[in-house]
Amino acid sequence: MKTPATTGTAPTGAVVARDESTRDRVARSILTNGPSSAAVLAERLELTPAAVRRHLDHLLEDGLVESREERVYGPRGRGRPAKVFVLTDTGRHAFHQAYDDLAATALKFIAEAGGDEAVAEFARGRVAEVEQRYRELIDAAPESDKAEALARALTTDGYAASTAKAAHGEQLCQHHCPVAHVAEQFPQLCEAETEVFSRLLGRHVQRLATIAHGDGVCTTHIPGHVPAPQAVPGPAPVSDGESARTAR
């Protein structure tokens, strides 16, 4: 929807600045919360649906967001899938995405010199420091809050992470990835990160989607915690006297 032409004098600088500020809020909300419909954005930001659609139109024209059908993990309900908006690569760059051509060039050199395993070793070394920093936070959290503690730690590092209940466990969602462009060329970075999540949470997690491969959100399934089985008490010991009486 195009912004209607104004009559009279042109918008003042204050109006333009206010529009740009609100547009930034819309884009940042998509970055933080992942793919979002216009209706959800309007409710979340306490704006009218018309205002949200106007800002989304501008973001679409600038190539900062794109629309797509909502991806549903699990059984799909009736009706057409909702249309949601996600940030494009250009939109992510607008939020100062920490991507450097030098990093990609260095990894290409490592791959050429030592092969894929050398890249994997580099990736594991890169996340080892992250695992060490997160370990104390995760271990201190109750079992039911460990995934949320991991999400908070990731958010502090710029991954805009959150958790959501899912069938048979939880989903860890990372709405931003500072190294998405590099990970697109070198998936070993994502694989090493997933291994760290498994070790930190003490469960075999499964990566369902990644920003590096074109998904709107990096999504990791965390299975529910299964308590250790309790020992079943055996029959009570029989005394010598009772054994003798039984024998008679």
PyMOL commands that set and color helices and strands:
alter all, ss='L'
color gray80, all
select helices_A, chain A and resi 13-33+38-45+49-61+89-94+101-140+143-156+180-185+188-201+211-213+240-247
alter helices_A, ss='H'
color red, helices_A
select strands_A, chain A and resi 65-69+83-87+161-166+169-174+206-209+218-223
alter strands_A, ss='S'
color yellow, strands_A
deselect
rebuild
show_as cartoon
